[in-house]
Amino acid sequence: MSKIQLIATATFGLEAVVAREVKELGYEDMMVENARVTFAGDEAAICRANLWLRSADRVLVKMGEFQARSFEELFQQTKALPWPDWLPENAAFPVEGKSVKSRLHSVPDCQAIVKKAVVEKMKQVYRRDWFEEDGPRYTIEVALLNDLATLTLDTSGAGLHKRGYRRLGSPAPLKETLAAALVLLSRWCPDRPFIDPLCGSGTLPIEAALIGLNLAPGANRSFAAEKWPAVPASLWKKAREEAADLARRDRPVRTLGSDIDGGVLGLARYHARQAGVAENVFFQKLPVAELRSAHKYGYLICNPPYGERLGDRSQVEGLYREMGAAFRELDTWSYYVLTAHPDFERLFGRRADKKRKLYNGRIQCNYYQFFGPRPPRRDVH
């Protein structure tokens, strides 16, 4: 099983970011499609991709892909796949499913047929009629799109946004994977100042610090495939040792977060401690209108409220005007704002140099990008 097809799933709009991350891990044989990046790797790639991918949602093993216009086709082609290469005799293998624009539109029926086909294949190899399913978990997904069935095994378990540091709830939190993607899209460098003036529970400054220190985002959590016999514990150990060796704790990384809500900043400080970056992330209670910095050529990235509820709209529009006035004072800075508000640029008082359509959960947003001047080149003597 040295050559494995893996899929890094992605939120719509982030496929190119995930592809760049996959390439930086050294996997160049890839295909980028809507909501996923398929790439070739080995068993070690399962470990490294789960530990390192910041903006992907999950890492899946691609078991097979085929046309399925009838339940018989789905059954026979699923049964033909090498399930026992991955699933031990005691494997727990629930089946999840989805179907879009396909003749086999009944998802429960598709799930039941895939389950039956896998059981039949297991019977052939393990020579038994009943499987206890009391061992490691192998979540199978059957995804149908335009009659094309893709069958996968989920190696991640909990989604990759669950880094393990955000254990306390806060209203409308930004997913860690999206926060990391916003930082990566900005091309922020760790030697440049960073601030989120509407930081809430701190996800953006924390993800920026993890990037700046080159800390693997999955280092403090476990994954479903860690219990799989097909992915030896020695590979996970080696991948975690590699992550520890590549960490750059010596970098003078300092990210800032501010917010008007002192209570939520307590959460942010807790999250920074849990993420292991408390010495690199600093939080202060501050209204946007009072935002100032003595530093030059910094990066400001934020996810302000969108004003989706009618009662909040006028307040949010006032906030956007305040942001425009405050950000203009940081005349050498670049700033990046994610919002779903259709009139953001007008209220902010400036057209974006670039904007990109992204999704925050199910909400379609724009990522407005305002580029500051390049810093002067330092003379090297």
Contacts in CASP RR format, 6 or more apart in sequence:
PFRMAT RR
TARGET T0000
AUTHOR 0000-0000-0000
METHOD contacts of the structure
MODEL  1
MSKIQLIATATFGLEAVVAREVKELGYEDMMVENARVTFAGDEAAICRAN
LWLRSADRVLVKMGEFQARSFEELFQQTKALPWPDWLPENAAFPVEGKSV
KSRLHSVPDCQAIVKKAVVEKMKQVYRRDWFEEDGPRYTIEVALLNDLAT
LTLDTSGAGLHKRGYRRLGSPAPLKETLAAALVLLSRWCPDRPFIDPLCG
SGTLPIEAALIGLNLAPGANRSFAAEKWPAVPASLWKKAREEAADLARRD
RPVRTLGSDIDGGVLGLARYHARQAGVAENVFFQKLPVAELRSAHKYGYL
ICNPPYGERLGDRSQVEGLYREMGAAFRELDTWSYYVLTAHPDFERLFGR
RADKKRKLYNGRIQCNYYQFFGPRPPRRDVH
1 42 0 8 1.000
1 43 0 8 1.000
1 85 0 8 1.000
1 230 0 8 1.000
2 42 0 8 1.000
2 43 0 8 1.000
3 40 0 8 1.000
3 41 0 8 1.000
3 42 0 8 1.000
4 40 0 8 1.000
4 41 0 8 1.000
4 42 0 8 1.000
4 43 0 8 1.000
4 45 0 8 1.000
4 46 0 8 1.000
4 61 0 8 1.000
4 62 0 8 1.000
5 38 0 8 1.000
5 39 0 8 1.000
5 40 0 8 1.000
5 41 0 8 1.000
5 61 0 8 1.000
5 62 0 8 1.000
5 64 0 8 1.000
6 38 0 8 1.000
6 39 0 8 1.000
6 40 0 8 1.000
6 41 0 8 1.000
6 45 0 8 1.000
6 46 0 8 1.000
6 49 0 8 1.000
6 59 0 8 1.000
6 60 0 8 1.000
6 61 0 8 1.000
6 62 0 8 1.000
7 36 0 8 1.000
7 37 0 8 1.000
7 38 0 8 1.000
7 39 0 8 1.000
7 59 0 8 1.000
7 60 0 8 1.000
7 61 0 8 1.000
7 62 0 8 1.000
7 152 0 8 1.000
8 18 0 8 1.000
8 21 0 8 1.000
8 22 0 8 1.000
8 36 0 8 1.000
8 37 0 8 1.000
8 39 0 8 1.000
8 49 0 8 1.000
8 53 0 8 1.000
8 56 0 8 1.000
8 57 0 8 1.000
8 58 0 8 1.000
8 59 0 8 1.000
8 60 0 8 1.000
9 35 0 8 1.000
9 36 0 8 1.000
9 56 0 8 1.000
9 57 0 8 1.000
9 58 0 8 1.000
9 59 0 8 1.000
9 60 0 8 1.000
10 17 0 8 1.000
10 18 0 8 1.000
10 35 0 8 1.000
10 36 0 8 1.000
10 37 0 8 1.000
10 55 0 8 1.000
10 56 0 8 1.000
10 57 0 8 1.000
11 35 0 8 1.000
11 55 0 8 1.000
11 57 0 8 1.000
11 177 0 8 1.000
11 178 0 8 1.000
11 181 0 8 1.000
11 358 0 8 1.000
11 359 0 8 1.000
11 361 0 8 1.000
12 34 0 8 1.000
12 35 0 8 1.000
12 358 0 8 1.000
12 359 0 8 1.000
13 356 0 8 1.000
13 357 0 8 1.000
13 358 0 8 1.000
13 359 0 8 1.000
14 55 0 8 1.000
14 177 0 8 1.000
14 178 0 8 1.000
14 181 0 8 1.000
14 358 0 8 1.000
15 32 0 8 1.000
15 33 0 8 1.000
15 34 0 8 1.000
15 35 0 8 1.000
15 36 0 8 1.000
15 37 0 8 1.000
16 32 0 8 1.000
17 55 0 8 1.000
17 181 0 8 1.000
17 184 0 8 1.000
17 185 0 8 1.000
18 37 0 8 1.000
18 53 0 8 1.000
18 55 0 8 1.000
18 56 0 8 1.000
19 30 0 8 1.000
19 32 0 8 1.000
19 37 0 8 1.000
20 184 0 8 1.000
21 52 0 8 1.000
21 53 0 8 1.000
21 54 0 8 1.000
21 55 0 8 1.000
21 56 0 8 1.000
21 184 0 8 1.000
22 30 0 8 1.000
22 37 0 8 1.000
22 39 0 8 1.000
22 49 0 8 1.000
22 53 0 8 1.000
23 30 0 8 1.000
25 45 0 8 1.000
25 48 0 8 1.000
25 49 0 8 1.000
25 52 0 8 1.000
25 53 0 8 1.000
27 39 0 8 1.000
27 40 0 8 1.000
27 41 0 8 1.000
27 45 0 8 1.000
27 49 0 8 1.000
29 39 0 8 1.000
29 40 0 8 1.000
29 41 0 8 1.000
30 37 0 8 1.000
30 38 0 8 1.000
30 39 0 8 1.000
30 40 0 8 1.000
31 37 0 8 1.000
31 38 0 8 1.000
31 39 0 8 1.000
37 56 0 8 1.000
38 62 0 8 1.000
39 45 0 8 1.000
43 230 0 8 1.000
43 231 0 8 1.000
43 232 0 8 1.000
43 235 0 8 1.000
44 235 0 8 1.000
44 238 0 8 1.000
44 239 0 8 1.000
46 59 0 8 1.000
46 61 0 8 1.000
46 155 0 8 1.000
46 225 0 8 1.000
46 231 0 8 1.000
46 235 0 8 1.000
47 225 0 8 1.000
47 231 0 8 1.000
47 235 0 8 1.000
47 236 0 8 1.000
47 238 0 8 1.000
47 239 0 8 1.000
47 240 0 8 1.000
48 239 0 8 1.000
48 242 0 8 1.000
49 56 0 8 1.000
49 59 0 8 1.000
50 59 0 8 1.000
50 155 0 8 1.000
50 156 0 8 1.000
50 160 0 8 1.000
50 218 0 8 1.000
50 223 0 8 1.000
50 225 0 8 1.000
51 216 0 8 1.000
51 217 0 8 1.000
51 218 0 8 1.000
51 219 0 8 1.000
51 239 0 8 1.000
51 240 0 8 1.000
51 243 0 8 1.000
52 216 0 8 1.000
52 217 0 8 1.000
52 218 0 8 1.000
52 243 0 8 1.000
53 59 0 8 1.000
53 160 0 8 1.000
53 217 0 8 1.000
54 177 0 8 1.000
54 180 0 8 1.000
54 181 0 8 1.000
54 184 0 8 1.000
54 207 0 8 1.000
54 210 0 8 1.000
54 211 0 8 1.000
54 217 0 8 1.000
55 177 0 8 1.000
55 178 0 8 1.000
55 180 0 8 1.000
55 181 0 8 1.000
55 184 0 8 1.000
56 160 0 8 1.000
56 177 0 8 1.000
57 159 0 8 1.000
57 160 0 8 1.000
57 161 0 8 1.000
57 177 0 8 1.000
58 154 0 8 1.000
58 155 0 8 1.000
58 156 0 8 1.000
58 157 0 8 1.000
58 159 0 8 1.000
58 160 0 8 1.000
59 155 0 8 1.000
59 156 0 8 1.000
59 160 0 8 1.000
60 141 0 8 1.000
60 152 0 8 1.000
60 153 0 8 1.000
60 154 0 8 1.000
60 155 0 8 1.000
60 156 0 8 1.000
61 86 0 8 1.000
61 152 0 8 1.000
61 153 0 8 1.000
61 155 0 8 1.000
62 150 0 8 1.000
62 151 0 8 1.000
62 152 0 8 1.000
63 81 0 8 1.000
63 82 0 8 1.000
63 83 0 8 1.000
63 86 0 8 1.000
63 140 0 8 1.000
63 151 0 8 1.000
63 152 0 8 1.000
63 153 0 8 1.000
64 81 0 8 1.000
64 150 0 8 1.000
64 151 0 8 1.000
64 152 0 8 1.000
65 148 0 8 1.000
65 149 0 8 1.000
65 150 0 8 1.000
65 151 0 8 1.000
66 73 0 8 1.000
66 77 0 8 1.000
66 148 0 8 1.000
66 149 0 8 1.000
67 73 0 8 1.000
67 147 0 8 1.000
67 148 0 8 1.000
67 149 0 8 1.000
68 74 0 8 1.000
68 77 0 8 1.000
68 102 0 8 1.000
68 104 0 8 1.000
68 144 0 8 1.000
68 147 0 8 1.000
68 148 0 8 1.000
68 149 0 8 1.000
69 103 0 8 1.000
69 104 0 8 1.000
69 147 0 8 1.000
70 103 0 8 1.000
70 104 0 8 1.000
71 104 0 8 1.000
71 109 0 8 1.000
71 110 0 8 1.000
71 113 0 8 1.000
74 104 0 8 1.000
74 110 0 8 1.000
74 113 0 8 1.000
74 114 0 8 1.000
74 117 0 8 1.000
74 142 0 8 1.000
74 149 0 8 1.000
75 113 0 8 1.000
75 116 0 8 1.000
75 117 0 8 1.000
76 117 0 8 1.000
77 149 0 8 1.000
78 113 0 8 1.000
78 114 0 8 1.000
78 117 0 8 1.000
78 118 0 8 1.000
78 142 0 8 1.000
78 149 0 8 1.000
78 151 0 8 1.000
79 117 0 8 1.000
79 118 0 8 1.000
79 120 0 8 1.000
79 121 0 8 1.000
80 121 0 8 1.000
81 121 0 8 1.000
81 151 0 8 1.000
83 118 0 8 1.000
83 121 0 8 1.000
83 122 0 8 1.000
84 121 0 8 1.000
84 122 0 8 1.000
84 125 0 8 1.000
84 126 0 8 1.000
85 230 0 8 1.000
86 138 0 8 1.000
86 153 0 8 1.000
86 228 0 8 1.000
86 230 0 8 1.000
87 93 0 8 1.000
87 118 0 8 1.000
87 122 0 8 1.000
87 138 0 8 1.000
88 135 0 8 1.000
88 136 0 8 1.000
88 229 0 8 1.000
89 122 0 8 1.000
89 126 0 8 1.000
89 128 0 8 1.000
89 131 0 8 1.000
90 131 0 8 1.000
90 132 0 8 1.000
90 133 0 8 1.000
90 134 0 8 1.000
90 135 0 8 1.000
90 136 0 8 1.000
91 131 0 8 1.000
91 133 0 8 1.000
91 135 0 8 1.000
91 136 0 8 1.000
91 137 0 8 1.000
91 138 0 8 1.000
92 133 0 8 1.000
92 134 0 8 1.000
92 135 0 8 1.000
92 136 0 8 1.000
92 137 0 8 1.000
92 138 0 8 1.000
93 115 0 8 1.000
93 118 0 8 1.000
93 133 0 8 1.000
93 137 0 8 1.000
93 138 0 8 1.000
93 139 0 8 1.000
93 140 0 8 1.000
94 137 0 8 1.000
94 139 0 8 1.000
94 140 0 8 1.000
95 111 0 8 1.000
95 112 0 8 1.000
95 114 0 8 1.000
95 115 0 8 1.000
95 118 0 8 1.000
95 140 0 8 1.000
95 141 0 8 1.000
95 142 0 8 1.000
96 111 0 8 1.000
96 139 0 8 1.000
96 140 0 8 1.000
96 141 0 8 1.000
96 142 0 8 1.000
97 107 0 8 1.000
97 110 0 8 1.000
97 111 0 8 1.000
97 141 0 8 1.000
97 142 0 8 1.000
97 143 0 8 1.000
97 144 0 8 1.000
98 107 0 8 1.000
98 141 0 8 1.000
98 142 0 8 1.000
98 143 0 8 1.000
98 144 0 8 1.000
99 105 0 8 1.000
99 106 0 8 1.000
99 107 0 8 1.000
99 110 0 8 1.000
99 143 0 8 1.000
99 144 0 8 1.000
99 145 0 8 1.000
100 144 0 8 1.000
100 145 0 8 1.000
100 146 0 8 1.000
101 145 0 8 1.000
101 146 0 8 1.000
102 144 0 8 1.000
102 145 0 8 1.000
102 146 0 8 1.000
102 147 0 8 1.000
102 148 0 8 1.000
103 147 0 8 1.000
104 110 0 8 1.000
104 144 0 8 1.000
104 147 0 8 1.000
104 149 0 8 1.000
110 142 0 8 1.000
110 144 0 8 1.000
111 142 0 8 1.000
114 140 0 8 1.000
114 142 0 8 1.000
114 151 0 8 1.000
115 140 0 8 1.000
118 140 0 8 1.000
119 131 0 8 1.000
122 131 0 8 1.000
123 129 0 8 1.000
135 227 0 8 1.000
136 224 0 8 1.000
136 227 0 8 1.000
136 228 0 8 1.000
136 229 0 8 1.000
137 157 0 8 1.000
137 224 0 8 1.000
137 227 0 8 1.000
138 153 0 8 1.000
138 154 0 8 1.000
138 224 0 8 1.000
138 228 0 8 1.000
139 153 0 8 1.000
139 154 0 8 1.000
139 157 0 8 1.000
139 224 0 8 1.000
140 151 0 8 1.000
140 152 0 8 1.000
140 153 0 8 1.000
140 154 0 8 1.000
141 150 0 8 1.000
141 151 0 8 1.000
141 152 0 8 1.000
141 154 0 8 1.000
142 149 0 8 1.000
142 150 0 8 1.000
142 151 0 8 1.000
143 149 0 8 1.000
143 150 0 8 1.000
143 151 0 8 1.000
143 152 0 8 1.000
144 150 0 8 1.000
154 224 0 8 1.000
155 223 0 8 1.000
155 224 0 8 1.000
155 225 0 8 1.000
155 228 0 8 1.000
155 231 0 8 1.000
156 223 0 8 1.000
156 224 0 8 1.000
156 225 0 8 1.000
157 223 0 8 1.000
157 224 0 8 1.000
158 221 0 8 1.000
160 177 0 8 1.000
160 217 0 8 1.000
160 218 0 8 1.000
161 175 0 8 1.000
161 176 0 8 1.000
161 177 0 8 1.000
161 178 0 8 1.000
162 176 0 8 1.000
162 221 0 8 1.000
163 176 0 8 1.000
163 217 0 8 1.000
163 218 0 8 1.000
163 220 0 8 1.000
163 221 0 8 1.000
163 275 0 8 1.000
164 220 0 8 1.000
164 221 0 8 1.000
164 274 0 8 1.000
165 206 0 8 1.000
165 220 0 8 1.000
165 271 0 8 1.000
165 272 0 8 1.000
165 274 0 8 1.000
165 275 0 8 1.000
165 276 0 8 1.000
166 173 0 8 1.000
166 176 0 8 1.000
166 201 0 8 1.000
166 203 0 8 1.000
166 271 0 8 1.000
166 274 0 8 1.000
167 274 0 8 1.000
168 201 0 8 1.000
168 267 0 8 1.000
168 270 0 8 1.000
168 271 0 8 1.000
169 201 0 8 1.000
169 267 0 8 1.000
170 200 0 8 1.000
170 201 0 8 1.000
170 264 0 8 1.000
170 267 0 8 1.000
172 305 0 8 1.000
173 201 0 8 1.000
173 203 0 8 1.000
174 203 0 8 1.000
174 204 0 8 1.000
174 303 0 8 1.000
174 360 0 8 1.000
175 203 0 8 1.000
175 360 0 8 1.000
175 361 0 8 1.000
176 203 0 8 1.000
176 207 0 8 1.000
176 217 0 8 1.000
178 358 0 8 1.000
178 360 0 8 1.000
178 361 0 8 1.000
179 203 0 8 1.000
179 204 0 8 1.000
179 206 0 8 1.000
179 207 0 8 1.000
179 303 0 8 1.000
180 207 0 8 1.000
180 210 0 8 1.000
180 211 0 8 1.000
180 217 0 8 1.000
181 358 0 8 1.000
182 204 0 8 1.000
182 301 0 8 1.000
182 303 0 8 1.000
182 336 0 8 1.000
182 338 0 8 1.000
182 367 0 8 1.000
183 204 0 8 1.000
183 207 0 8 1.000
183 208 0 8 1.000
183 211 0 8 1.000
183 301 0 8 1.000
184 211 0 8 1.000
185 336 0 8 1.000
185 356 0 8 1.000
185 367 0 8 1.000
185 369 0 8 1.000
186 299 0 8 1.000
186 301 0 8 1.000
186 334 0 8 1.000
186 336 0 8 1.000
186 369 0 8 1.000
188 194 0 8 1.000
188 208 0 8 1.000
188 211 0 8 1.000
188 299 0 8 1.000
188 301 0 8 1.000
190 211 0 8 1.000
190 212 0 8 1.000
190 213 0 8 1.000
190 251 0 8 1.000
190 253 0 8 1.000
191 252 0 8 1.000
192 297 0 8 1.000
192 298 0 8 1.000
192 299 0 8 1.000
192 375 0 8 1.000
193 254 0 8 1.000
193 256 0 8 1.000
193 293 0 8 1.000
193 295 0 8 1.000
193 296 0 8 1.000
193 297 0 8 1.000
193 298 0 8 1.000
193 299 0 8 1.000
193 333 0 8 1.000
194 205 0 8 1.000
194 208 0 8 1.000
194 254 0 8 1.000
194 255 0 8 1.000
194 256 0 8 1.000
194 298 0 8 1.000
194 299 0 8 1.000
194 300 0 8 1.000
194 301 0 8 1.000
195 205 0 8 1.000
195 255 0 8 1.000
195 256 0 8 1.000
195 257 0 8 1.000
195 258 0 8 1.000
195 291 0 8 1.000
195 293 0 8 1.000
195 298 0 8 1.000
195 299 0 8 1.000
195 300 0 8 1.000
196 202 0 8 1.000
196 204 0 8 1.000
196 205 0 8 1.000
196 255 0 8 1.000
196 256 0 8 1.000
196 257 0 8 1.000
196 258 0 8 1.000
196 300 0 8 1.000
196 301 0 8 1.000
196 302 0 8 1.000
196 303 0 8 1.000
197 257 0 8 1.000
197 258 0 8 1.000
197 259 0 8 1.000
197 286 0 8 1.000
197 288 0 8 1.000
197 291 0 8 1.000
197 300 0 8 1.000
197 302 0 8 1.000
197 323 0 8 1.000
197 326 0 8 1.000
198 258 0 8 1.000
198 259 0 8 1.000
198 288 0 8 1.000
198 302 0 8 1.000
198 303 0 8 1.000
198 304 0 8 1.000
198 305 0 8 1.000
199 205 0 8 1.000
199 257 0 8 1.000
199 258 0 8 1.000
199 259 0 8 1.000
199 265 0 8 1.000
199 268 0 8 1.000
199 283 0 8 1.000
199 302 0 8 1.000
200 259 0 8 1.000
200 261 0 8 1.000
200 264 0 8 1.000
200 265 0 8 1.000
200 267 0 8 1.000
200 268 0 8 1.000
201 264 0 8 1.000
201 267 0 8 1.000
201 268 0 8 1.000
201 271 0 8 1.000
202 257 0 8 1.000
202 267 0 8 1.000
202 268 0 8 1.000
202 271 0 8 1.000
202 272 0 8 1.000
202 281 0 8 1.000
202 283 0 8 1.000
203 271 0 8 1.000
204 257 0 8 1.000
204 301 0 8 1.000
204 302 0 8 1.000
204 303 0 8 1.000
205 255 0 8 1.000
205 256 0 8 1.000
205 257 0 8 1.000
205 268 0 8 1.000
205 272 0 8 1.000
205 281 0 8 1.000
205 283 0 8 1.000
206 255 0 8 1.000
206 268 0 8 1.000
206 271 0 8 1.000
206 272 0 8 1.000
206 275 0 8 1.000
206 277 0 8 1.000
206 281 0 8 1.000
207 217 0 8 1.000
208 255 0 8 1.000
208 301 0 8 1.000
209 215 0 8 1.000
209 253 0 8 1.000
209 255 0 8 1.000
209 272 0 8 1.000
209 275 0 8 1.000
209 277 0 8 1.000
209 280 0 8 1.000
209 281 0 8 1.000
210 217 0 8 1.000
210 275 0 8 1.000
210 277 0 8 1.000
212 248 0 8 1.000
212 251 0 8 1.000
212 253 0 8 1.000
213 247 0 8 1.000
213 248 0 8 1.000
213 249 0 8 1.000
213 251 0 8 1.000
213 253 0 8 1.000
213 277 0 8 1.000
213 280 0 8 1.000
214 246 0 8 1.000
214 247 0 8 1.000
214 248 0 8 1.000
214 251 0 8 1.000
215 243 0 8 1.000
215 247 0 8 1.000
215 276 0 8 1.000
215 277 0 8 1.000
216 243 0 8 1.000
216 246 0 8 1.000
216 247 0 8 1.000
219 240 0 8 1.000
219 243 0 8 1.000
219 244 0 8 1.000
220 275 0 8 1.000
225 231 0 8 1.000
226 233 0 8 1.000
226 236 0 8 1.000
253 280 0 8 1.000
254 280 0 8 1.000
254 281 0 8 1.000
254 282 0 8 1.000
255 280 0 8 1.000
255 281 0 8 1.000
255 282 0 8 1.000
256 281 0 8 1.000
256 282 0 8 1.000
256 283 0 8 1.000
256 284 0 8 1.000
257 268 0 8 1.000
257 281 0 8 1.000
257 282 0 8 1.000
257 283 0 8 1.000
257 284 0 8 1.000
258 283 0 8 1.000
258 284 0 8 1.000
258 285 0 8 1.000
258 286 0 8 1.000
258 291 0 8 1.000
259 265 0 8 1.000
259 268 0 8 1.000
259 283 0 8 1.000
259 285 0 8 1.000
259 286 0 8 1.000
260 285 0 8 1.000
260 286 0 8 1.000
260 287 0 8 1.000
260 288 0 8 1.000
261 285 0 8 1.000
262 285 0 8 1.000
265 283 0 8 1.000
265 284 0 8 1.000
265 285 0 8 1.000
266 283 0 8 1.000
268 281 0 8 1.000
268 283 0 8 1.000
269 278 0 8 1.000
269 283 0 8 1.000
272 278 0 8 1.000
272 281 0 8 1.000
272 283 0 8 1.000
287 322 0 8 1.000
288 319 0 8 1.000
288 322 0 8 1.000
288 323 0 8 1.000
288 326 0 8 1.000
289 322 0 8 1.000
289 325 0 8 1.000
289 326 0 8 1.000
290 326 0 8 1.000
291 326 0 8 1.000
291 327 0 8 1.000
291 329 0 8 1.000
291 330 0 8 1.000
292 329 0 8 1.000
293 330 0 8 1.000
293 333 0 8 1.000
296 332 0 8 1.000
296 333 0 8 1.000
296 375 0 8 1.000
297 332 0 8 1.000
297 333 0 8 1.000
297 372 0 8 1.000
297 373 0 8 1.000
297 374 0 8 1.000
297 375 0 8 1.000
298 330 0 8 1.000
298 332 0 8 1.000
298 333 0 8 1.000
298 334 0 8 1.000
299 333 0 8 1.000
299 334 0 8 1.000
299 335 0 8 1.000
299 336 0 8 1.000
300 327 0 8 1.000
300 330 0 8 1.000
300 333 0 8 1.000
300 334 0 8 1.000
300 335 0 8 1.000
300 336 0 8 1.000
301 335 0 8 1.000
301 336 0 8 1.000
301 337 0 8 1.000
302 323 0 8 1.000
302 335 0 8 1.000
302 336 0 8 1.000
302 337 0 8 1.000
302 338 0 8 1.000
303 337 0 8 1.000
303 338 0 8 1.000
303 339 0 8 1.000
303 360 0 8 1.000
304 316 0 8 1.000
304 319 0 8 1.000
304 320 0 8 1.000
304 323 0 8 1.000
304 337 0 8 1.000
304 339 0 8 1.000
305 312 0 8 1.000
305 316 0 8 1.000
305 319 0 8 1.000
306 316 0 8 1.000
306 339 0 8 1.000
306 340 0 8 1.000
306 341 0 8 1.000
306 363 0 8 1.000
306 365 0 8 1.000
307 313 0 8 1.000
307 315 0 8 1.000
307 316 0 8 1.000
307 341 0 8 1.000
308 340 0 8 1.000
308 363 0 8 1.000
316 341 0 8 1.000
317 341 0 8 1.000
317 343 0 8 1.000
317 347 0 8 1.000
318 347 0 8 1.000
320 339 0 8 1.000
320 341 0 8 1.000
320 344 0 8 1.000
320 347 0 8 1.000
320 348 0 8 1.000
321 347 0 8 1.000
321 348 0 8 1.000
321 349 0 8 1.000
323 337 0 8 1.000
323 348 0 8 1.000
324 348 0 8 1.000
324 349 0 8 1.000
324 350 0 8 1.000
327 333 0 8 1.000
327 335 0 8 1.000
327 348 0 8 1.000
327 370 0 8 1.000
328 350 0 8 1.000
332 372 0 8 1.000
332 373 0 8 1.000
332 375 0 8 1.000
333 372 0 8 1.000
334 369 0 8 1.000
334 370 0 8 1.000
334 371 0 8 1.000
334 372 0 8 1.000
335 370 0 8 1.000
336 367 0 8 1.000
336 368 0 8 1.000
336 369 0 8 1.000
336 370 0 8 1.000
337 344 0 8 1.000
337 348 0 8 1.000
337 367 0 8 1.000
337 368 0 8 1.000
337 370 0 8 1.000
338 358 0 8 1.000
338 360 0 8 1.000
338 365 0 8 1.000
338 366 0 8 1.000
338 367 0 8 1.000
338 368 0 8 1.000
339 365 0 8 1.000
339 366 0 8 1.000
339 368 0 8 1.000
340 360 0 8 1.000
340 363 0 8 1.000
340 364 0 8 1.000
340 365 0 8 1.000
340 366 0 8 1.000
341 347 0 8 1.000
344 366 0 8 1.000
344 368 0 8 1.000
345 351 0 8 1.000
345 352 0 8 1.000
345 368 0 8 1.000
348 368 0 8 1.000
350 370 0 8 1.000
352 366 0 8 1.000
352 368 0 8 1.000
352 369 0 8 1.000
352 370 0 8 1.000
353 369 0 8 1.000
353 370 0 8 1.000
353 371 0 8 1.000
354 369 0 8 1.000
354 371 0 8 1.000
355 366 0 8 1.000
355 367 0 8 1.000
355 368 0 8 1.000
355 369 0 8 1.000
356 366 0 8 1.000
356 367 0 8 1.000
356 369 0 8 1.000
357 364 0 8 1.000
357 365 0 8 1.000
357 366 0 8 1.000
357 367 0 8 1.000
358 364 0 8 1.000
358 365 0 8 1.000
358 366 0 8 1.000
358 367 0 8 1.000
359 365 0 8 1.000
END
